[in-house]
Amino acid sequence: MLGSNWPGCKRAPRMLLKHVRRQHEELCEQLEQGCDDLMEHFQRNSKLAESSKRLKSQIWSSVVTILLVKAKDLPLAEDGSKLIESHFRFRLGNEKYKSKSSWTERWLEQFDLHLFDEDQNLELALWNRNTLYGKAVIDLSVFQRETTHGIWKPLEDCPGEVHLMLTISGTTALETISDLKAFKEDPRESQLLKDRYRFLRCLQNLRDVGHLTVKVFGATGLAAADIGGKSDPFCVLELGNARLQTQTEYKTLTPNWNKIFTFNVKDITQVLEITVFDEDRDHRVEFLGKLVIPLLRIKSGVKRWYTLKDKNLCVRAKGNSPQIQLELTVVWSEIRAVCRALQPKEEKLIQQEAKFKRQLFLRNVNRLKEIIMDILDAARYVQSCFEWESPVRSSIAFVFWIVGCVYGDLETVPLVLLLIILKKWLIRMITGTTDPSAGHYDYEYDEDDEDDKEKEEKKSIKERLQAIQEVSQTVQNTIGYLASLAESTINTFNFSVPELTWLAVVLLLGAILVLHFVPLRWLLLFWGLMKFSRRLLRPNTIPNNELLDFLSRVPDNEEINQYRELPPSAPTDQTRSNPKKKLKGS
């Protein structure tokens, strides 16, 4: 029996060996197929891999800054309603960007894409939720570098246009139009530029106010933003809605950009903003310093160092006394600038959203409080003249009032304002400075957010609540007084108190008759005589304002609600327990 089973025992190892070989062959085939699929995937996405590699190594030719402003005449949804979640998707090469959704067809969203020499087509598409409505392609090779272009691009496959502000800047290639080393100043071009804005041509093209040239040489003393104690700085220049930037200098705290930029000046009162950022590997930026220069303060052709400030433009930026070296030249037409100054100011499309900060809120309240106190001080000064607190001053004021009422006319008003300006000018010429109180605020609260957090942590909760309560109470009382004054004025006309309304009617009829038959100058003269003589004739009289005294008699809405009588019947338990239902029902 053992012998009969022996051949089967011999065949068992052979069958097991064949089974193992078969599994090995199948596993090899699967591995080979997986390798082939992987190689096919990499071959199919070789362009993506190459682009990603270049992005990681940060090798590009330029930076494309796109400002998505708004759109118009967009298509309707399938149900005929307006698109309520419309957004745009952009693609340049293998970089993509998706805008936020908007139902107002206005985005005001700015972002950067990196441009390679072989990828010159910017693709954009209009989406609403997950539905594609239209596309468009913009050929970037036709746009001039280092210039901000405002374009309206029609959409394909659907109606509508999109408004973009497009700038191709930050060029890394040498011998470009912005390369300062390759720049050679041409006296002929300089003369043509001056002739363009000379007086004889001042009425030609009034929107072209001037021309600004900015030479950016380099910076020093920047803060170290990277772990190795270095930074990758680049500089951004903004004038209105025009935005240009330099190339990035890697691993340095003393970059040498050597770039030259030009801007068309549309308003001579504009401010040139210069910001230095650090570029990270993931294309994010970190603030290093900022500088703002009004165009009217520029000394043309002077090469000098400017100190960089913090984000709030109050104190020096972090670092070893960071500075930037610039040379600015501005040529402009005075007549065109005057015409432009009397027109609406250009809206800056991109502005940083102001977050609520207790320190900023307190400072703004103090600023407003200072202005109000100045107005009250001026009112007290005038009142002191009426009260004869200083006989000499009151006598001089009385004489000026009489002369002004007798000989004054409408041209006296701008003459008085001109005398105030003359006084300020004389103070500036004598002392060499302007008003010491102008432009000087306590910027204790304008430090960096980290410093603010440290200060907040040191303060107790009671101190914070007390400070907020004091300011909130002041704002509450001021707003309440202004609202009460406005409601009393409205209630004067709507017969909230019929007796006071009829009194106002009589006074207004009397004012019409008096103003018709008596010249205004004699009315002012009579009013001044009454004011100046009241303290002399009645020493114990109380100073007053007749208009405010009358309005103080007219109740506001809160007082009218308090005067309203309740019905004699007692409310039900349900109404008493839920008074909101009663208010809604009424």
C-alpha positions in Angstrom: 0.0 0.0 0.0 2.9 2.3 0.7 4.4 1.4 -2.6 1.3 2.2 -4.4 1.3 5.7 -3.0 4.9 6.4 -3.7 4.5 7.8 -7.3 1.9 10.2 -6.0 4.3 11.4 -3.4 6.9 12.0 -6.0 4.5 14.0 -8.2 3.4 16.3 -5.3 6.6 18.3 -5.0 6.6 18.8 -8.8 3.1 20.1 -8.8 4.0 22.5 -6.0 7.0 23.7 -7.8 5.0 24.3 -11.0 2.4 26.3 -8.9 5.1 28.5 -7.4 6.7 29.1 -10.8 3.2 30.0 -12.3 2.6 32.5 -9.4 6.1 33.9 -9.9 5.4 34.4 -13.7 2.0 36.1 -13.0 3.6 38.4 -10.4 6.4 39.3 -12.9 3.8 40.0 -15.6 1.9 42.3 -13.1 5.0 44.1 -12.2 6.0 44.6 -15.8 2.5 45.9 -16.6 2.7 48.3 -13.7 6.0 49.6 -14.8 4.7 50.0 -18.3 1.7 52.0 -17.0 4.0 54.1 -14.8 6.3 54.9 -17.7 3.3 55.7 -19.9 2.0 58.1 -17.2 5.4 59.9 -16.9 5.7 60.1 -20.7 2.1 61.5 -20.9 2.9 64.0 -18.2 6.5 64.8 -19.1 5.6 68.4 -19.7 4.0 68.7 -16.3 7.0 67.1 -14.6 9.4 69.4 -16.4 7.3 72.4 -15.5 7.1 71.4 -11.9 10.8 70.9 -11.8 11.4 74.3 -13.2 8.9 75.9 -10.8 10.7 74.2 -7.9 14.0 75.5 -9.2 12.3 79.0 -9.8 13.5 79.4 -13.3 11.0 81.6 -15.3 11.3 84.5 -17.6 8.7 86.9 -16.2 5.9 87.3 -13.6 2.4 88.0 -15.0 0.4 90.0 -12.5 -3.3 89.8 -13.3 -6.0 92.0 -11.7 -9.5 90.6 -12.3 -11.7 93.7 -12.1 -15.2 93.0 -13.4 -17.3 91.6 -16.2 -20.3 92.8 -18.2 -23.1 91.3 -20.3 -22.5 87.8 -19.0 -25.0 85.1 -20.0 -27.9 84.0 -18.0 -28.3 80.7 -16.3 -30.4 77.8 -17.8 -33.5 78.9 -15.8 -33.1 82.5 -17.1 -31.8 83.9 -13.8 -28.6 85.8 -13.2 -25.4 83.9 -12.5 -25.0 84.0 -8.7 -21.8 82.0 -8.2 -19.8 83.0 -11.3 -16.0 82.7 -11.1 -13.1 82.6 -13.5 -10.4 80.0 -13.8 -7.0 81.0 -15.2 -4.3 78.8 -16.6 -0.8 79.7 -17.8 1.3 76.7 -18.7 0.6 74.3 -15.9 -0.1 77.0 -13.3 -3.7 77.5 -12.4 -5.7 79.9 -10.4 -9.4 80.0 -9.4 -11.1 83.3 -8.4 -13.7 83.7 -5.7 -17.3 83.5 -6.6 -19.3 86.7 -7.1 -22.9 87.5 -8.0 -22.1 91.2 -8.6 -19.8 90.6 -11.6 -17.1 92.5 -9.8 -14.1 90.7 -8.2 -11.2 93.1 -7.6 -8.8 90.1 -7.2 -5.1 90.2 -7.9 -2.7 87.2 -8.3 0.6 86.3 -10.0 1.4 83.6 -12.5 4.9 82.7 -13.8 5.7 83.0 -17.5 8.0 80.7 -19.4 9.3 81.5 -22.9 7.3 78.6 -24.5 4.1 79.2 -22.6 2.7 82.5 -23.9 -1.0 81.8 -23.9 -3.1 82.7 -20.9 -6.3 80.7 -20.8 -9.4 81.9 -18.9 -12.8 80.3 -18.5 -16.1 81.5 -17.0 -17.7 79.0 -14.6 -20.9 79.1 -12.6 -20.7 76.4 -9.9 -19.7 73.3 -12.0 -20.9 74.5 -15.3 -18.6 76.0 -18.0 -20.1 78.9 -19.9 -17.3 80.5 -21.9 -13.5 80.6 -22.6 -11.0 83.0 -23.9 -7.3 82.9 -24.8 -4.9 85.9 -24.4 -1.6 85.9 -26.3 0.9 87.4 -23.9 3.6 87.8 -26.5 1.9 90.8 -28.1 1.9 92.8 -24.8 4.8 95.2 -24.0 6.8 94.2 -20.9 7.1 96.4 -17.8 3.8 98.2 -18.6 0.3 97.8 -17.1 -2.4 97.1 -19.7 -6.1 97.5 -19.2 -8.0 95.2 -21.5 -11.6 94.1 -22.1 -11.5 90.5 -23.4 -14.6 89.0 -25.1 -15.6 85.5 -24.2 -16.0 82.7 -26.7 -19.0 80.4 -26.9 -21.1 82.9 -24.9 -21.8 86.7 -24.7 -19.9 88.8 -22.2 -16.6 90.6 -21.6 -14.1 90.5 -18.8 -12.0 93.5 -17.7 -8.4 92.7 -16.7 -5.4 94.7 -15.6 -2.4 92.8 -16.9 1.3 93.4 -16.2 4.3 91.4 -17.4 7.2 92.3 -15.1 10.0 90.9 -13.0 11.9 89.9 -16.2 15.0 87.8 -15.3 16.6 88.0 -18.7 19.5 90.5 -19.3 19.5 93.4 -21.8 15.8 94.0 -21.5 14.1 97.4 -21.6 14.1 97.5 -17.8 17.8 96.5 -17.3 19.6 99.5 -15.9 23.0 98.2 -17.0 22.0 98.1 -20.6 20.2 101.5 -20.4 21.8 104.5 -22.0 20.2 107.8 -21.6 19.5 109.6 -24.9 19.5 113.4 -24.6 17.3 113.6 -27.6 14.6 111.5 -26.0 14.9 113.6 -22.8 14.3 116.7 -24.8 11.3 115.2 -26.6 9.9 114.3 -23.2 10.3 117.8 -21.9 8.7 119.3 -25.1 5.8 116.9 -24.6 4.8 118.7 -21.4 5.9 122.2 -22.1 3.4 125.1 -21.7 2.6 125.5 -25.4 1.2 122.0 -25.5 -0.5 122.1 -22.2 -4.0 121.8 -23.7 -3.2 118.6 -25.7 -4.2 115.3 -24.2 -5.2 116.6 -20.8 -5.3 113.1 -19.3 -1.5 112.8 -19.9 -0.3 114.8 -16.9 3.3 113.7 -16.7 5.9 111.0 -16.9 7.8 109.3 -14.0 11.1 107.4 -14.3 12.2 105.2 -11.4 15.7 103.7 -11.2 15.9 101.0 -8.6 19.5 100.2 -7.8 19.4 98.0 -4.7 18.8 97.7 -1.0 20.8 97.1 2.1 20.2 96.0 5.7 17.1 93.9 5.0 15.7 91.5 7.5 16.5 87.8 7.3 13.4 86.0 6.4 14.8 82.5 5.6 16.2 80.0 8.1 19.8 80.4 6.8 19.9 84.1 7.7 19.2 85.3 4.2 16.3 86.5 2.1 15.1 86.3 -1.5 14.0 89.9 -2.0 12.2 91.6 -4.8 10.7 95.1 -5.1 7.2 96.0 -6.2 6.4 99.6 -7.4 2.8 100.8 -7.6 1.5 104.1 -8.9 -2.3 104.1 -8.9 -3.4 100.9 -10.5 -0.1 100.4 -12.4 2.1 97.8 -10.8 5.6 96.8 -11.8 8.2 94.6 -10.0 11.9 93.7 -10.2 13.4 90.2 -10.5 14.1 88.2 -7.3 17.6 88.2 -6.0 18.3 85.0 -4.1 20.1 84.4 -0.8 21.1 88.0 0.0 20.3 90.8 2.3 21.9 93.4 0.0 20.2 92.9 -3.4 21.2 94.7 -6.6 18.3 94.9 -8.9 19.5 97.6 -11.3 16.1 98.1 -12.9 14.6 101.2 -14.6 10.8 101.6 -14.8 8.5 104.3 -16.3 5.0 105.3 -15.3 2.4 107.5 -17.0 1.3 110.0 -14.5 -2.5 110.6 -14.5 -2.6 112.7 -11.4 0.4 114.7 -9.9 -1.1 114.2 -6.4 -0.6 110.5 -6.6 1.8 108.6 -4.3 4.4 106.1 -5.5 4.4 103.0 -3.3 7.5 100.9 -3.1 7.4 97.6 -1.2 10.1 95.0 -0.7 9.0 91.3 -0.3 10.8 88.1 0.4 9.8 85.2 -2.0 9.4 81.7 -0.6 9.7 78.4 -2.3 5.9 78.0 -2.6 5.7 81.5 -4.2 4.3 83.1 -1.1 5.7 86.5 -0.1 6.8 87.9 3.2 6.9 91.7 4.0 10.4 93.2 4.4 9.8 97.0 4.1 7.7 99.7 2.5 8.1 103.3 1.3 5.6 105.9 0.0 6.7 109.0 -1.9 4.3 111.7 -3.1 5.1 112.8 -6.6 5.1 116.5 -5.6 7.9 115.8 -3.2 10.2 114.2 -5.7 13.5 115.9 -6.4 14.2 114.9 -10.0 17.5 113.3 -10.9 18.8 112.9 -7.3 20.2 109.4 -6.5 19.8 108.7 -2.8 19.0 106.2 -0.1 15.5 106.0 1.4 14.6 104.4 4.7 12.2 101.5 4.6 9.3 101.5 7.0 7.0 98.9 8.5 3.6 98.0 7.2 1.9 100.9 9.0 4.5 103.3 7.6 5.2 104.6 11.1 8.6 103.3 12.3 11.6 101.7 10.7 11.2 98.2 9.3 12.9 95.2 10.8 16.5 94.6 9.9 19.8 96.5 10.2 18.5 100.0 9.2 17.0 98.8 5.9 17.3 101.2 3.0 16.7 101.3 -0.7 18.6 103.3 -3.3 16.5 105.1 -5.9 16.7 107.8 -8.4 13.4 109.4 -9.4 12.6 111.8 -12.2 9.2 113.3 -12.9 8.3 115.6 -15.7 4.8 117.1 -15.7 2.5 119.8 -17.1 1.2 122.3 -14.5 -1.9 123.3 -16.5 -2.9 119.6 -17.1 -2.3 118.9 -13.4 -4.6 121.8 -12.4 -7.4 120.5 -14.7 -7.0 117.0 -13.4 -7.1 118.1 -9.7 -10.7 119.4 -10.3 -11.9 116.0 -11.6 -12.8 112.8 -9.7 -9.8 111.0 -8.3 -8.9 107.6 -9.8 -10.2 104.7 -7.7 -7.5 102.3 -6.6 -8.9 98.9 -7.3 -6.8 96.9 -4.9 -6.9 98.0 -1.3 -6.1 96.0 1.7 -9.1 95.1 3.8 -8.9 96.8 7.1 -9.5 94.4 10.0 -11.0 95.6 13.3 -8.3 96.4 15.8 -9.0 97.9 19.2 -5.8 100.0 19.0 -6.7 101.4 15.5 -10.3 102.0 16.7 -9.0 104.0 19.7 -6.6 106.0 17.6 -9.3 106.9 15.1 -11.6 108.0 17.9 -8.9 110.2 19.3 -8.3 111.7 15.9 -11.9 112.6 15.6 -12.0 113.8 19.2 -9.1 116.2 18.5 -10.9 117.7 15.5 -14.1 118.1 17.5 -12.2 119.7 20.3 -10.6 122.2 17.9 -14.0 123.2 16.6 -15.3 123.6 20.2 -12.3 125.7 21.1 -12.9 128.0 18.1 -16.6 128.2 19.2 -15.6 129.1 22.8 -13.2 131.7 21.4 -16.0 133.4 19.5 -18.3 133.1 22.4 -15.7 134.7 24.7 -15.7 137.7 22.3 -19.4 138.0 22.8 -19.0 137.7 26.6 -16.4 140.4 26.8 -14.0 138.2 28.8 -11.1 140.3 27.2 -12.3 143.8 26.5 -9.5 144.5 24.0 -10.2 141.3 22.1 -13.9 141.9 22.1 -13.5 145.5 21.0 -11.3 144.5 18.0 -13.8 141.7 17.1 -16.7 144.1 17.3 -15.0 146.6 15.0 -14.2 143.8 12.5 -17.8 142.6 12.6 -19.2 146.1 12.0 -16.8 146.7 9.1 -17.4 143.3 7.6 -21.2 143.7 7.7 -21.1 147.2 6.2 -18.5 146.7 3.5 -18.4 142.9 3.1 -19.8 140.9 0.3 -19.7 137.4 -1.1 -16.1 137.8 -2.0 -15.3 138.4 1.6 -15.7 134.6 2.3 -12.8 133.5 0.0 -10.9 136.5 1.3 -11.1 135.2 4.9 -10.0 131.8 3.8 -7.1 133.4 1.9 -6.0 135.3 5.0 -5.9 132.0 6.9 -3.7 130.4 4.2 -1.5 133.6 4.3 -1.1 133.2 8.1 0.0 129.6 7.8 2.4 130.6 5.0 4.0 133.3 7.1 4.4 130.9 10.0 6.1 128.4 7.6 8.4 131.1 6.2 9.4 132.4 9.6 9.8 129.1 11.5 10.7 126.9 8.6 8.0 124.3 9.5 4.3 123.9 9.2 1.8 123.7 12.0 3.4 121.5 14.6 0.1 119.7 15.4 -0.5 118.8 11.7 0.4 115.2 10.7 1.8 114.2 14.1 -0.2 111.5 15.8 0.6 109.1 18.6 1.5 105.9 16.8 1.8 103.9 19.9 -0.9 101.6 18.6 0.6 101.2 15.1 3.3 98.6 15.7 3.3 95.1 14.3 0.6 92.6 15.1 3.1 90.6 17.2 4.0 93.5 19.4 0.3 94.4 19.7 -0.4 90.8 20.9 2.4 91.0 23.5 1.0 94.3 24.8 -2.5 92.9 25.0 -1.3 89.9 26.9 0.4 92.1 29.5 -2.9 94.0 30.1 -5.5 92.6 32.4 -9.0 91.8 31.2 -10.3 94.6 33.4 -8.1 97.2 31.8 -9.1 96.1 28.3 -12.8 96.2 29.1 -12.4 99.6 30.8 -10.6 101.1 27.8 -13.2 99.7 25.4 -16.0 100.8 27.6 -14.8 104.4 27.8 -14.4 104.8 24.1 -17.6 103.0 23.3 -19.5 105.2 25.7 -18.1 108.3 24.0 -19.0 107.0 20.6 -22.5 106.0 21.8 -23.3 109.4 23.3 -22.0 111.2 20.3 -24.0 109.1 17.9 -27.1 109.4 20.1 -26.9 113.2 20.3 -26.5 113.5 16.5 -29.4 111.0 15.9 -31.6 112.9 18.4 -30.8 116.2 16.7 -31.7 114.8 13.3 -34.9 113.2 14.5 -36.0 116.4 16.2 -35.4 118.3 13.0 -37.6 115.8 11.1 -40.3 115.8 13.8 -40.5 119.6 13.5 -41.9 119.2 10.0 -44.2 116.2 10.6 -46.5 117.7 13.4 -45.2 115.4 16.1 -45.8 118.4 18.4 -48.3 120.5 16.4 -47.8 123.6 18.5 -44.0 123.7 17.8 -44.6 122.9 14.1 -47.0 125.9 13.9 -44.5 128.0 15.7 -41.9 127.0 13.1 -44.4 128.0 10.3 -44.8 131.4 11.8 -41.0 131.9 12.2 -40.4 130.8 8.6 -43.0 133.2 7.3 -41.4 136.0 9.3 -38.0 135.0 7.9 -39.3 135.1 4.4 -40.7 138.6 4.8 -37.6 139.9 6.6 -35.1 138.5 4.0 -37.3 139.9 1.2 -37.3 143.5 2.5 -34.1 143.8 4.6 -30.6 143.2 3.1 -28.7 140.4 4.6 -25.8 142.6 5.7 -28.1 144.6 7.9 -29.5 141.5 9.4 -26.0 140.2 10.3 -25.2 143.7 11.7 -28.2 143.6 13.9 -27.5 140.0 15.0 -23.9 141.0 15.9 -25.0 144.1 17.9 -27.4 141.9 19.9 -24.7 139.3 20.6 -22.0 141.9 21.6 -24.4 144.1 23.7 -26.2 141.3 25.5 -23.4 140.8 28.2 -23.1 144.6 28.6 -26.9 145.1 29.0 -27.7 141.9 30.9 -24.6 140.7 32.7 -26.3 137.6 34.2 -27.7 136.3 30.9 -26.9 132.7 29.8 -25.2 132.2 26.4 -27.5 130.3 24.0 -28.1 129.3 20.4 -31.6 130.0 19.3 -31.9 127.2 16.7 -30.5 124.5 19.1 -32.7 125.8 21.8 -35.8 125.5 19.7 -34.8 121.9 18.5 -34.2 120.9 22.1 -38.0 121.4 22.7 -38.9 119.0 19.8 -38.9 115.4 21.1 -37.0 112.8 19.1 -38.4 109.3 18.3 -37.3 107.8 21.5 -39.1 110.4 23.6 -42.2 110.2 21.4 -42.3 106.4 22.1 -41.9 107.1 25.8 -44.8 109.6 25.7 -47.2 107.0 24.0 -49.9 105.9 26.4 -50.7 102.2 26.9 -54.2 100.8 26.5 -56.2 100.5 29.7 -56.9 96.8 29.3 -54.3 94.5 30.8 -52.3 92.4 28.3 -52.9 88.6 28.2 -50.5 86.2 29.8 -49.3 85.0 26.4 -48.5 88.6 25.2 -46.9 89.5 28.5 -44.6 86.4 28.4 -43.6 87.0 24.8 -43.5 90.8 24.1 -41.8 90.3 20.8 -45.0 88.9 19.3 -46.8 92.0 20.3 -44.2 94.2 18.5 -44.3 92.1 15.4 -48.1 92.1 15.4 -48.2 95.9 15.8 
